Amino acid sequence: MAARPTWQGHLKLSLVTCPVALYTATTSAADVRFHLINPDTHNRIRMVPTDPDAGPVERSHLVRGYEVSKDEYVLFDDADFDKVRLDSTKTIAIDKFVDESDIDRLYWDDPFFVVPEKGAGVEAFAVIRDAMQKQGKVALGQLVLRGKERQLALEVRGKGLLAYTLRAHDEVRDADDYFDDIPKVKADADMVEIAARIIAQKEADFDPTAFKDRYDDALREMIKAKTKGGKGLVDVAEPDDTNVIDLMAALKNSLKGSAGAARKPASKKPSPRKKSA
């Protein structure tokens, strides 16, 4: 396995324990990335840590500080953080099981692959995995990850486990704070029926390979154009807001357009679908 683990420790269910490693399940390696450049010299800008009194300082010499009052800090070095060790620093202890539907989607965060370390612990991992699959439940545990204790939701994925960090309750905003001000509008039943038919005509299976980041693609095209000396700029018109008076006409035209698109022959080379675990 080429990737480096994000975390290594143990997975524990009651008295059954096995060594595991967590690997980030997503990647941003294909993203278009930019650097800050001085347009006068075309030199890349280097961010140098600077003390307002002492001037530039070595990053390795720096420590972290917590501000207790204006310009007054309590300092922490690596040794201090090592002293704040919880069981969840090196162990994911499964303490309860829930139905997946019990967890609001707002709480789901970053995914990680949970893989057993080679050795005698593989059998214990298989026991935990297969028992979870038999019960059809999502396991909950805690883990200190990137300097913060997070709750984890673990589910069976193929021969391994998939763990999601869960956002804490105080990290999730109350939807009512945003939705309460939405005016109460009684939608016209005929319009709703037409919109429902449009939705039915656009029904499809989820295929993640079909999505292409057109913004990234446009940036790459602009990069090519600029490399060749051109500007590569493209203006995009803003869509007009739907005119309430013409809403029924817009729905009917949309329904016609959707029906026409639905009758188009399928592509000879459909996008490959990822096999489910």
LUMKE-933311 format. One record per residue: residue in three letters; x, y, z of N, C-alpha, C, O in turn. Coordinates in pm, whole numbers, padded with zeros to 5 digits, always signed. Example, Ala and Ser with C-alpha at 12.3 -4.5 7.8 and 13.67 -1.06 7.14 Angstrom:
BEGIN
ala+01319-00569+00780+01230-00450+00780+01320-00330+00780+01424-00332+00846/ser+01285-00225+00708+01367-00106+00714+01290+00003+00787+01341+00114+00804/
END
This chain:
BEGIN
met+00085-00120+00000+00000+00000+00000+00088+00124+00000+00167+00146+00092/ala+00073+00205-00104+00163+00319-00123+00134+00434-00027+00226+00504+00016/ala+00006+00454+00006-00030+00569+00089+00021+00553+00232+00035+00442+00283/arg+00051+00667+00293+00094+00666+00433-00028+00679+00522-00118+00758+00491/pro-00035+00603+00633-00151+00613+00721-00160+00749+00790-00060+00809+00825/thr-00283+00794+00806-00307+00918+00879-00296+00896+01029-00259+00987+01103/trp-00328+00776+01071-00327+00742+01216-00304+00593+01230-00349+00514+01146/gln-00233+00555+01335-00212+00414+01367-00237+00391+01514-00194+00470+01598/gly-00306+00283+01546-00338+00252+01684-00411+00121+01693-00378+00025+01623/his-00513+00115+01780-00587-00008+01800-00738+00016+01791-00788+00122+01827/leu-00809-00086+01743-00955-00088+01742-00998-00185+01850-00949-00298+01858/lys-01090-00140+01935-01127-00221+02052-01277-00235+02064-01350-00136+02062/leu-01325-00359+02075-01464-00390+02103-01466-00477+02228-01434-00596+02223/ser-01506-00417+02341-01503-00486+02470-01362-00535+02498-01271-00453+02516/leu-01340-00667+02503-01206-00720+02533-01130-00762+02407-01018-00812+02415/val-01191-00742+02292-01125-00779+02165-01056-00655+02108-01119-00552+02086/thr-00925-00667+02084-00846-00554+02036-00758-00598+01920-00706-00709+01918/cys-00741-00508+01821-00652-00538+01710-00588-00409+01660-00651-00304+01665/pro-00463-00417+01612-00396-00298+01558-00452-00261+01420-00472-00347+01335/val-00476-00132+01400-00532-00085+01273-00463+00044+01231-00392+00107+01310/ala-00485+00081+01107-00436+00208+01054-00550+00276+00980-00633+00210+00918/leu-00552+00409+00986-00651+00488+00914-00585+00556+00795-00477+00614+00807/tyr-00650+00548+00680-00603+00613+00558-00711+00708+00507-00829+00672+00502/thr-00672+00827+00471-00768+00923+00417-00833+00865+00293-00765+00820+00202/ala-00967+00865+00290-01041+00800+00181-01060+00889+00060-01108+00843-00043/thr-01023+01016+00069-01038+01109-00043-00904+01174-00075-00811+01169+00005/thr-00896+01234-00193-00772+01301-00232-00804+01429-00308-00907+01439-00375/ser-00716+01526-00296-00730+01651-00371-00610+01669-00465-00580+01781-00508/ala-00542+01558-00494-00419+01565-00574-00442+01622-00714-00352+01682-00772/ala-00565+01604-00768-00591+01651-00904-00636+01797-00908-00658+01851-01017/asp-00649+01863-00792-00695+02002-00790-00592+02094-00856-00472+02070-00847/val-00640+02198-00921-00552+02301-00975-00507+02390-00860-00590+02445-00787/arg-00377+02405-00843-00324+02482-00730-00240+02599-00781-00173+02589-00884/phe-00247+02709-00709-00175+02829-00747-00079+02873-00636-00099+02841-00519/his+00024+02947-00675+00117+03007-00579+00104+03159-00589+00060+03212-00691/leu+00143+03227-00483+00147+03373-00486+00275+03418-00557+00385+03375-00521/ile+00260+03504-00656+00372+03548-00739+00378+03700-00739+00276+03768-00746/asn+00499+03753-00732+00519+03897-00751+00512+03926-00900+00600+03882-00974/pro+00409+03999-00949+00395+04020-01093+00508+04103-01153+00528+04101-01274/asp+00583+04177-01070+00693+04258-01122+00817+04174-01152+00888+04200-01249/thr+00843+04073-01066+00964+03992-01082+00935+03849-01126+01025+03777-01168/his+00805+03808-01116+00764+03670-01143+00827+03571-01045+00836+03452-01074/asn+00872+03621-00931+00925+03534-00827+00813+03484-00737+00719+03557-00706/arg+00824+03359-00694+00727+03303-00601+00750+03364-00463+00864+03375-00416/ile+00641+03405-00398+00650+03466-00266+00668+03360-00159+00596+03260-00156/arg+00764+03380-00072+00789+03289+00039+00734+03350+00168+00763+03465+00200/met+00654+03273+00241+00599+03321+00367+00700+03295+00478+00725+03180+00515/val+00757+03401+00530+00860+03390+00633+00801+03430+00768+00754+03543+00782/pro+00803+03339+00869+00754+03377+01002+00834+03496+01055+00957+03495+01056/thr+00762+03597+01098+00829+03721+01140+00776+03769+01274+00655+03781+01294/asp+00867+03797+01364+00834+03858+01493+00836+04010+01473+00934+04063+01421/pro+00730+04081+01513+00727+04226+01490+00842+04301+01555+00876+04411+01512/asp+00904+04242+01660+01017+04307+01727+01151+04248+01684+01246+04322+01658/ala+01158+04114+01677+01286+04048+01650+01312+04023+01503+01425+03994+01464/gly+01208+04035+01419+01227+04010+01277+01203+03864+01242+01138+03792+01318/pro+01255+03817+01127+01234+03677+01084+01286+03577+01186+01392+03596+01246/val+01210+03468+01206+01249+03362+01299+01232+03227+01230+01152+03213+01137/glu+01308+03127+01277+01297+02992+01222+01166+02928+01268+01130+02936+01385/arg+01096+02864+01174+00970+02801+01209+00988+02693+01315+00900+02672+01399/ser+01102+02622+01310+01127+02515+01405+01142+02566+01548+01130+02489+01644/his+01167+02695+01563+01185+02754+01695+01052+02796+01758+01047+02828+01877/leu+00945+02795+01681+00817+02846+01728+00741+02744+01811+00756+02623+01792/val+00660+02793+01903+00569+02711+01983+00429+02769+01967+00413+02877+01911/arg+00329+02697+02015+00192+02747+02007+00150+02813+02137+00200+02779+02245/gly+00058+02907+02125+00014+02979+02244-00136+03000+02245-00197+03020+02141/tyr-00195+02994+02364-00337+03018+02381-00356+03154+02446-00301+03180+02553/glu-00433+03241+02382-00450+03377+02432-00550+03378+02548-00668+03349+02529/val-00503+03412+02667-00588+03418+02786-00641+03558+02810-00744+03576+02875/ser-00572+03658+02757-00618+03796+02759-00544+03869+02647-00460+03810+02580/lys-00576+03995+02627-00518+04070+02516-00366+04066+02520-00303+04115+02614/asp-00304+04003+02413-00159+03994+02398-00092+03918+02512+00027+03937+02538/glu-00166+03831+02581-00107+03748+02688-00139+03603+02658-00256+03566+02643/tyr-00035+03519+02650-00051+03382+02603+00006+03281+02702+00105+03308+02771/val-00058+03164+02706+00000+03047+02772+00065+02964+02663+00001+02928+02565/leu+00195+02933+02681+00271+02866+02575+00267+02713+02589+00269+02659+02699/phe+00262+02646+02474+00262+02499+02468+00367+02454+02367+00371+02503+02254/asp+00451+02359+02409+00541+02295+02313+00496+02150+02294+00396+02108+02353/asp+00569+02073+02211+00527+01937+02180+00519+01849+02305+00432+01763+02315/ala+00610+01871+02400+00610+01791+02522+00482+01813+02602+00429+01720+02663/asp+00431+01936+02600+00307+01965+02672+00189+01890+02611+00106+01835+02682/phe+00184+01888+02478+00074+01818+02412+00083+01667+02434-00020+01599+02441/asp+00205+01615+02446+00222+01472+02472+00166+01433+02608+00125+01318+02628/lys+00165+01527+02702+00115+01498+02836-00037+01487+02839-00094+01422+02926/val-00103+01552+02741-00250+01547+02736-00289+01428+02651-00328+01443+02535/arg-00280+01310+02708-00308+01189+02633-00432+01120+02689-00440+01091+02808/leu-00528+01093+02600-00647+01019+02635-00636+00878+02577-00550+00851+02494/asp-00724+00789+02623-00725+00655+02566-00747+00660+02416-00694+00578+02341/ser-00827+00759+02372-00861+00769+02230-00746+00822+02146-00759+00832+02024/thr-00633+00856+02208-00517+00898+02131-00461+00781+02051-00415+00799+01938/lys-00465+00663+02109-00409+00545+02043-00508+00430+02029-00473+00324+01978/thr-00633+00451+02074-00731+00343+02068-00867+00396+02026-00916+00494+02081/ile-00928+00329+01927-01068+00356+01893-01151+00254+01968-01159+00138+01928/ala-01213+00296+02077-01294+00206+02158-01439+00218+02114-01501+00324+02129/ile-01494+00109+02060-01635+00110+02018-01720+00098+02143-01711-00001+02216/asp-01804+00199+02169-01882+00198+02292-02032+00182+02271-02104+00157+02367/lys-02080+00197+02146-02223+00176+02121-02247+00155+01972-02161+00184+01889/phe-02366+00104+01940-02405+00080+01801-02542+00144+01776-02631+00139+01861/val-02556+00206+01658-02681+00274+01624-02718+00241+01479-02637+00188+01404/asp-02842+00274+01442-02882+00265+01302-02825+00385+01227-02819+00495+01281/glu-02784+00363+01103-02728+00473+01023-02825+00589+01011-02785+00705+01010/ser-02955+00557+01003-03057+00662+00987-03070+00749+01112-03129+00857+01106/asp-03014+00703+01225-03020+00783+01348-02927+00903+01344-02943+00996+01422/ile-02828+00901+01254-02727+01008+01249-02767+01107+01140-02770+01073+01022/asp-02797+01230+01181-02833+01336+01087-02716+01358+00989-02600+01358+01030/arg-02747+01376+00861-02642+01394+00760-02555+01516+00788-02441+01521+00742/leu-02606+01612+00861-02525+01729+00896-02401+01692+00976-02302+01765+00973/tyr-02406+01580+01046-02295+01543+01135-02185+01465+01065-02073+01459+01115/trp-02214+01404+00950-02113+01325+00879-02004+01417+00825-02034+01522+00768/asp-01877+01378+00842-01765+01463+00800-01669+01384+00713-01710+01328+00611/asp-01541+01378+00750-01438+01320+00662-01434+01167+00672-01443+01112+00782/pro-01420+01097+00557-01413+00950+00557-01269+00898+00561-01177+00960+00506/phe-01251+00784+00627-01121+00718+00636-01140+00568+00618-01238+00511+00665/phe-01043+00504+00550-01042+00359+00542-00972+00304+00667-00865+00351+00705/val-01035+00206+00730-00977+00141+00847-00926+00005+00803-01003-00081+00759/val-00795-00015+00815-00730-00135+00764-00653-00204+00878-00582-00137+00952/pro-00667-00336+00892-00592-00405+00998-00444-00412+00965-00406-00430+00849/glu-00360-00398+01066-00216-00416+01047-00189-00565+01031-00258-00648+01090/lys-00089-00598+00951-00057-00739+00927-00010-00805+01056+00060-00746+01138/gly-00052-00931+01072-00011-01004+01191-00129-01075+01255-00232-01098+01191/ala-00113-01109+01382-00214-01187+01453-00345-01110+01471-00449-01172+01491/gly-00340-00977+01464-00460-00898+01487-00561-00902+01375-00674-00855+01392/val-00524-00958+01259-00616-00962+01144-00740-01044+01176-00851-01009+01134/glu-00724-01153+01250-00839-01238+01284-00936-01163+01376-01057-01171+01358/ala-00882-01090+01474-00967-01012+01563-01043-00904+01485-01160-00878+01512/phe-00975-00842+01388-01039-00742+01303-01155-00805+01226-01263-00747+01216/ala-01132-00925+01172-01236-00994+01094-01356-01027+01182-01470-01019+01136/val-01331-01064+01306-01441-01095+01398-01527-00970+01422-01650-00977+01416/ile-01462-00857+01449-01535-00732+01473-01612-00691+01347-01729-00655+01355/arg-01545-00697+01231-01608-00659+01104-01730-00745+01073-01837-00693+01041/asp-01714-00878+01084-01823-00968+01047-01939-00958+01145-02054-00973+01106/ala-01908-00934+01272-02015-00918+01372-02095-00791+01344-02217-00790+01357/met-02025-00683+01305-02093-00559+01270-02183-00579+01149-02295-00529+01145/gln-02132-00652+01050-02210-00677+00930-02334-00760+00961-02441-00736+00905/lys-02320-00856+01050-02432-00943+01087-02542-00864+01157-02660-00887+01134/gln-02501-00770+01241-02598-00690+01316-02654-00574+01234-02760-00521+01266/gly-02582-00533+01127-02631-00425+01042-02635-00291+01110-02722-00209+01082/lys-02540-00268+01200-02538-00143+01274-02413-00062+01243-02314-00114+01191/val-02419+00069+01276-02302+00158+01266-02242+00171+01405-02313+00199+01502/ala-02111+00149+01415-02042+00158+01544-02000+00301+01573-01963+00375+01482/leu-02005+00340+01699-01960+00473+01741-01843+00459+01837-01844+00374+01926/gly-01743+00544+01818-01626+00546+01907-01565+00684+01906-01618+00775+01842/gln-01453+00699+01977-01383+00827+01981-01238+00809+01935-01180+00701+01945/leu-01182+00918+01883-01043+00915+01837-00986+01056+01841-01050+01152+01798/val-00863+01069+01895-00791+01196+01888-00722+01200+01752-00632+01120+01725/leu-00763+01294+01669-00711+01304+01532-00682+01449+01501-00769+01535+01513/arg-00558+01476+01460-00516+01612+01425-00541+01711+01537-00591+01822+01517/gly-00505+01668+01657-00510+01758+01772-00648+01781+01829-00668+01877+01904/lys-00745+01694+01796-00880+01713+01847-00948+01578+01860-00937+01493+01772/glu-01021+01558+01971-01094+01432+01986-01223+01441+01907-01301+01535+01923/arg-01245+01341+01822-01364+01339+01738-01440+01209+01762-01381+01106+01796/gln-01570+01217+01745-01649+01096+01746-01641+01033+01608-01639+01103+01507/leu-01637+00900+01605-01629+00827+01479-01752+00740+01460-01806+00684+01555/ala-01796+00731+01334-01897+00634+01296-01830+00534+01202-01774+00574+01099/leu-01836+00406+01235-01769+00303+01156-01872+00207+01097-01964+00164+01165/glu-01854+00175+00968-01941+00081+00901-01857-00014+00817-01744+00019+00779/val-01912-00130+00788-01841-00230+00709-01837-00185+00563-01938-00142+00508/arg-01719-00196+00501-01702-00164+00359-01610-00270+00300-01488-00263+00315/gly-01669-00370+00231-01588-00476+00173-01515-00555+00280-01576-00601+00377/lys-01384-00572+00262-01304-00647+00360-01258-00561+00476-01197-00611+00571/gly-01285-00430+00469-01239-00341+00575-01354-00267+00641-01469-00311+00637/leu-01320-00153+00701-01420-00067+00763-01403+00074+00709-01293+00115+00673/leu-01512+00147+00704-01508+00286+00666-01548+00368+00787-01656+00349+00845/ala-01461+00462+00826-01487+00545+00943-01509+00689+00899-01434+00743+00818/tyr-01612+00750+00952-01639+00892+00929-01622+00967+01060-01676+00926+01163/thr-01547+01077+01057-01550+01165+01172-01687+01232+01175-01743+01265+01070/leu-01739+01253+01295-01868+01318+01311-01848+01455+01374-01773+01469+01471/arg-01913+01554+01320-01904+01688+01377-01969+01689+01515-02067+01619+01540/ala-01912+01769+01604-01969+01784+01737-02099+01864+01730-02121+01939+01636/his-02183+01847+01831-02313+01914+01831-02299+02066+01822-02376+02131+01753/asp-02199+02122+01891-02184+02268+01891-02120+02320+01762-02107+02441+01744/glu-02081+02230+01671-02029+02271+01540-02140+02284+01436-02122+02346+01331/val-02255+02226+01465-02364+02223+01369-02464+02334+01403-02516+02339+01515/arg-02490+02420+01308-02582+02530+01330-02728+02482+01321-02758+02383+01256/asp-02814+02555+01388-02956+02522+01391-03021+02569+01261-03019+02688+01230/ala-03078+02476+01185-03140+02510+01057-03253+02611+01074-03278+02692+00985/asp-03323+02608+01188-03434+02700+01209-03389+02846+01206-03466+02935+01170/asp-03263+02870+01243-03213+03007+01241-03212+03063+01098-03214+03184+01079/tyr-03208+02975+01000-03201+03017+00860-03334+02997+00787-03370+03075+00699/phe-03407+02891+00825-03529+02856+00752-03654+02926+00805-03754+02936+00734/asp-03649+02974+00929-03768+03035+00988-03815+03157+00910-03935+03186+00907/asp-03723+03230+00848-03760+03352+00775-03809+03325+00633-03848+03419+00563/ile-03807+03199+00590-03859+03168+00457-04011+03185+00460-04079+03123+00542/pro-04066+03268+00372-04211+03292+00373-04289+03163+00347-04246+03076+00271/lys-04405+03152+00412-04493+03038+00387-04569+03063+00258-04648+03157+00248/val-04545+02978+00159-04609+02993+00029-04683+02863-00005-04624+02755+00003/lys-04808+02873-00042-04884+02757-00085-04864+02740-00235-04919+02816-00315/ala-04786+02640-00271-04755+02619-00413-04878+02568-00487-04956+02489-00434/asp-04894+02615-00610-05005+02572-00695-04993+02422-00723-04888+02374-00766/ala-05101+02348-00699-05099+02202-00711-05064+02157-00853-04991+02059-00871/asp-05115+02228-00954-05085+02192-01093-04937+02211-01124-04876+02130-01194/met-04879+02321-01072-04736+02346-01093-04651+02240-01025-04551+02193-01080/val-04692+02203-00904-04618+02098-00832-04623+01967-00909-04523+01896-00917/glu-04739+01935-00967-04753+01811-01044-04660+01812-01166-04596+01711-01196/ile-04653+01925-01235-04564+01935-01352-04419+01922-01309-04341+01851-01372/ala-04382+01991-01199-04244+01982-01149-04210+01839-01109-04098+01793-01131/ala-04307+01768-01050-04285+01628-01010-04260+01541-01133-04178+01450-01129/arg-04331+01569-01242-04312+01493-01366-04175+01522-01426-04111+01433-01482/ile-04129+01648-01415-03993+01682-01462-03890+01603-01382-03795+01549-01438/ile-03909+01597-01249-03817+01522-01163-03816+01375-01203-03710+01314-01211/ala-03934+01318-01228-03943+01177-01266-03869+01149-01396-03805+01045-01411/gln-03876+01244-01491-03808+01226-01619-03657+01235-01605-03583+01181-01687/lys-03611+01304-01501-03467+01320-01480-03411+01217-01381-03294+01225-01344/glu-03493+01122-01340-03447+01022-01244-03334+00939-01304-03340+00901-01421/ala-03231+00911-01225-03114+00836-01274-03042+00772-01156-03066+00808-01041/asp-02954+00678-01187-02869+00619-01085-02753+00715-01056-02709+00789-01143/phe-02706+00713-00932-02592+00798-00896-02465+00737-00953-02430+00623-00923/asp-02395+00814-01035-02270+00771-01096-02164+00878-01073-02160+00976-01147/pro-02079+00863-00970-01981+00967-00939-01882+00992-01051-01825+01101-01059/thr-01861+00894-01140-01765+00914-01249-01819+01008-01356-01744+01058-01439/ala-01951+01031-01353-02010+01117-01455-01988+01265-01425-02002+01349-01514/phe-01954+01297-01302-01934+01438-01267-01794+01482-01306-01695+01417-01272/lys-01787+01593-01376-01658+01652-01413-01654+01795-01358-01750+01870-01370/asp-01541+01830-01298-01526+01965-01244-01497+02059-01361-01383+02074-01402/arg-01601+02120-01412-01586+02207-01529-01507+02333-01496-01443+02391-01583/tyr-01513+02374-01369-01435+02492-01330-01285+02462-01337-01208+02543-01389/asp-01245+02346-01285-01106+02304-01296-01064+02292-01443-00956+02336-01482/asp-01153+02232-01523-01123+02216-01666-01104+02352-01733-01014+02370-01814/ala-01191+02448-01696-01180+02582-01754-01050+02650-01711-00987+02721-01789/leu-01011+02628-01585-00884+02684-01538-00766+02626-01615-00673+02697-01652/arg-00771+02495-01639-00662+02431-01713-00654+02486-01855-00545+02508-01908/glu-00771+02508-01917-00772+02565-02052-00715+02707-02051-00643+02746-02142/met-00748+02783-01946-00694+02918-01936-00543+02915-01915-00471+02999-01968/ile-00497+02818-01837-00353+02802-01814-00282+02773-01947-00177+02830-01975/lys-00342+02685-02028-00284+02655-02158-00278+02779-02246-00178+02807-02311/ala-00391+02855-02246-00396+02975-02329-00294+03079-02285-00228+03140-02367/lys-00283+03098-02153-00187+03195-02100-00043+03150-02127+00045+03233-02152/thr-00019+03018-02123+00114+02967-02152+00155+03000-02295+00272+03023-02325/lys+00054+03003-02384+00080+03034-02525+00072+03184-02554+00084+03227-02669/gly+00050+03263-02449+00049+03408-02467-00087+03471-02480-00098+03593-02493/gly-00194+03391-02476-00329+03445-02487-00388+03476-02350-00325+03450-02248/lys-00508+03530-02350-00575+03564-02225-00660+03449-02174-00664+03422-02054/gly-00726+03381-02264-00805+03265-02224-00926+03297-02140-00973+03212-02065/leu-00979+03419-02150-01091+03459-02068-01223+03430-02138-01236+03450-02259/val-01321+03383-02062-01453+03354-02116-01557+03418-02025-01557+03395-01904/asp-01646+03498-02085-01753+03559-02007-01872+03465-02003-01909+03405-02104/val-01934+03453-01885-02052+03368-01867-02166+03455-01821-02153+03527-01722/ala-02278+03450-01891-02392+03533-01856-02462+03479-01731-02474+03357-01714/glu-02507+03568-01645-02581+03529-01526-02723+03489-01568-02785+03557-01650/pro-02775+03378-01513-02913+03340-01547-03013+03437-01486-02992+03490-01377/asp-03123+03460-01558-03228+03547-01507-03310+03474-01401-03330+03353-01411/asp-03359+03548-01299-03450+03489-01203-03580+03453-01272-03624+03520-01365/thr-03643+03344-01225-03769+03302-01283-03876+03408-01257-03896+03448-01142/asn-03942+03452-01360-04051+03547-01347-04174+03472-01297-04219+03378-01361/val-04227+03514-01181-04340+03444-01122-04457+03435-01218-04529+03335-01219/ile-04478+03538-01298-04590+03540-01392-04574+03429-01495-04673+03371-01540/asp-04449+03400-01534-04422+03300-01638-04385+03164-01580-04335+03078-01654/leu-04406+03142-01451-04362+03018-01388-04429+02897-01450-04362+02797-01477/met-04560+02904-01474-04629+02790-01534-04575+02761-01673-04555+02645-01710/ala-04551+02866-01751-04497+02847-01886-04358+02786-01880-04323+02699-01960/ala-04277+02834-01784-04142+02780-01770-04146+02633-01732-04065+02554-01781/leu-04239+02595-01646-04252+02454-01606-04293+02367-01725-04238+02260-01747/lys-04391+02416-01802-04438+02339-01917-04328+02322-02022-04312+02215-02080/asn-04252+02430-02045-04142+02421-02141-04032+02328-02091-03971+02255-02168/ser-04009+02333-01959-03910+02244-01900-03952+02100-01915-03870+02013-01944/leu-04082+02073-01897-04134+01937-01911-04115+01886-02053-04077+01771-02074/lys-04141+01973-02150-04119+01935-02290-03972+01906-02317-03937+01807-02381/gly-03886+01995-02265-03743+01976-02285-03692+01850-02221-03608+01780-02278/ser-03741+01818-02100-03699+01697-02030-03745+01574-02104-03673+01474-02112/ala-03867+01580-02159-03918+01465-02233-03834+01439-02357-03807+01324-02391/gly-03792+01548-02424-03709+01532-02543-03574+01472-02509-03522+01387-02581/ala-03516+01519-02397-03385+01467-02355-03395+01321-02316-03303+01243-02338/ala-03510+01284-02256-03527+01146-02213-03535+01050-02330-03502+00933-02318/arg-03581+01101-02448-03594+01015-02565-03466+01000-02645-03460+00921-02739/lys-03362+01078-02606-03236+01067-02679-03174+00930-02659-03182+00875-02549/pro-03112+00873-02762-03049+00741-02746-02933+00747-02649-02864+00848-02637/ala-02913+00636-02580-02805+00631-02482-02671+00634-02552-02659+00591-02667/ser-02570+00684-02482-02435+00690-02536-02382+00550-02559-02413+00458-02483/lys-02301+00534-02664-02244+00401-02693-02141+00362-02589-02115+00243-02568/lys-02082+00461-02523-01981+00433-02421-02026+00494-02290-01983+00603-02254/pro-02115+00423-02218-02162+00478-02091-02050+00485-01991-01955+00407-01996/ser-02060+00582-01898-01957+00598-01795-01956+00476-01707-02061+00430-01663/pro-01836+00421-01680-01828+00302-01595-01874+00334-01454-01842+00440-01400/arg-01949+00242-01394-01997+00264-01258-01910+00190-01160-01867+00077-01184/lys-01887+00255-01050-01806+00192-00946-01886+00080-00882-02001+00099-00843/lys-01825-00035-00871-01892-00150-00811-01914-00124-00662-01825-00077-00591/ser-02034-00155-00617-02063-00138-00475-01995-00246-00396-01972-00357-00443/ala-01964-00208-00268-01895-00305-00184-01988-00419-00147-01947-00511-00076/
END
